[in-house]
Amino acid sequence: MNIMNWLIFKATFLFAVSLVAFGCGNRKEKITSSATVPLELVLPTPRQMEWADAEIGVLIHFDINVYEPEYNWRGDWDYNPDPEIFNPTELDTDQWIKAAKDAGANYAVLVAKHCTGFSLWPTEAHDYSVKSSPWRSGEGDVVADFVASCKKYGVKPGIYASAAANGYFKVDNPGLVVTGDSITQKEYNKVVETQLTELWSNYGDLFEIWFDGGVLPKSKGGPDIVPILQEKQPDAVVFQGPYGTKNLVRWVGNEEGLAAYPSWATADSTTNADGTVVVQGLHGNPDSPIWCPGEADAPLRKNSSWQGGWFWHEGQDHMINSQEEMLHKYYHSVGRNTNLLIGVVVDTRGLVPDADVKALKAFGDEIKRRFGTSLAETAGEGDKVVLNFNAPTEIDHVVIMEDISKGERIRKYKIEGKLNGAWKLLAEGESVGHKRIQEFEAVKVSSLRLCIPESIASPRIRKFAVYNIW
Ligand code: IPT
């Protein structure tokens, strides 16, 4: 028997023994189902672990269309709003990042260029940018301000600059020039390469790079992004990044902050990663060799507001999601092994509106109130972790975290509480990964246990915590 087989045998044996010894229910079935342990566990990179720990981020949207809401970048390819209208006289990126921090965000991604093509930094690639605007007499750089504020407040900076759409260059998804009359695809690809080189070279290390709609690969006529990414930002986490690069993160398939359940951190595709692949496999795939967890993006303003809630529009403060709605998204993203990326708008002043600042803070405060302090918590290894109370204690939430540095090992779990001397099933599920939040009807228990009837190797529980929130 070689070492690996021995380890497999040992893991299976120990697993069976512990089930017999502790009897976490349904014993027979579980012993047989524990028989396979893969030869290699898929592990996240250190940066992907840091990203999972960050849990909440913001995606800050600001573009020239905020000053001209009638403009539709797809409507008239020959028209672009005049840069003269872009003048956020009160722009204060500290205010944006403070608002993000109040929401509990640990990272922030700035939309440096959205579909209009107007660029928030003084790019050398063309003149359709802040340098042609009256804002700070054309001397300003929103990206530089943003990164400086992130540093100041300890929020990790990221940048979104979609290559897939650009009204200024008549480009539509998945990154192809629609008319071909004013600029060729080759020239557009060069613009993208120049712009991404600038963004990835001039603003320090980026925590996350965001490709909206994925990246059209070179083989399908797109820009040659991979070598630039690998040279300039080799450690950045890349949302819908090119296949084959490391630190990938996938879309969850909606803009409502709702991950499917189960939600495995491993997946076969990054969903739309090349801008053309059909979205599939939203649950991920526990047997895939690619670590590519979900990131659930959702604007603070409802999807039914202007531009899907991503951009500011006058008179829409009432479209801000309620605290309950935001918490629902949190439970269905962070609580499902997926990061939550909250879309934040910037208004014509250059500020996050007061109503949004308030809502972000209320959301962050409530998460702290709910999950800031547990009633009890522990960590452990193996198929069972127990928490005992001195007296029957009312509980209604459990948080489970795996030590993902050792891989996502749990395949099925049960949470059981001891009521009047008997174990009762309170909740059960499949994926855990970085974090699983489980809510159930309040119940008084003297003990609580996490049972893991199915896993691919001995489970490593980083945290098993219980709360009384209601
Ligand atoms: C959508 C893209 O098609 C998808 O790939 C992903 O990037 C997503 O945006 C991010 O929110 S487009 C949107 C209008 C649903």
Residues whose N, C-alpha, C, O or C-beta is under 5 A from the ligand:
A	BS01	IPT	F211 D212 G213 G214 W251 E255 T271 N272 D297
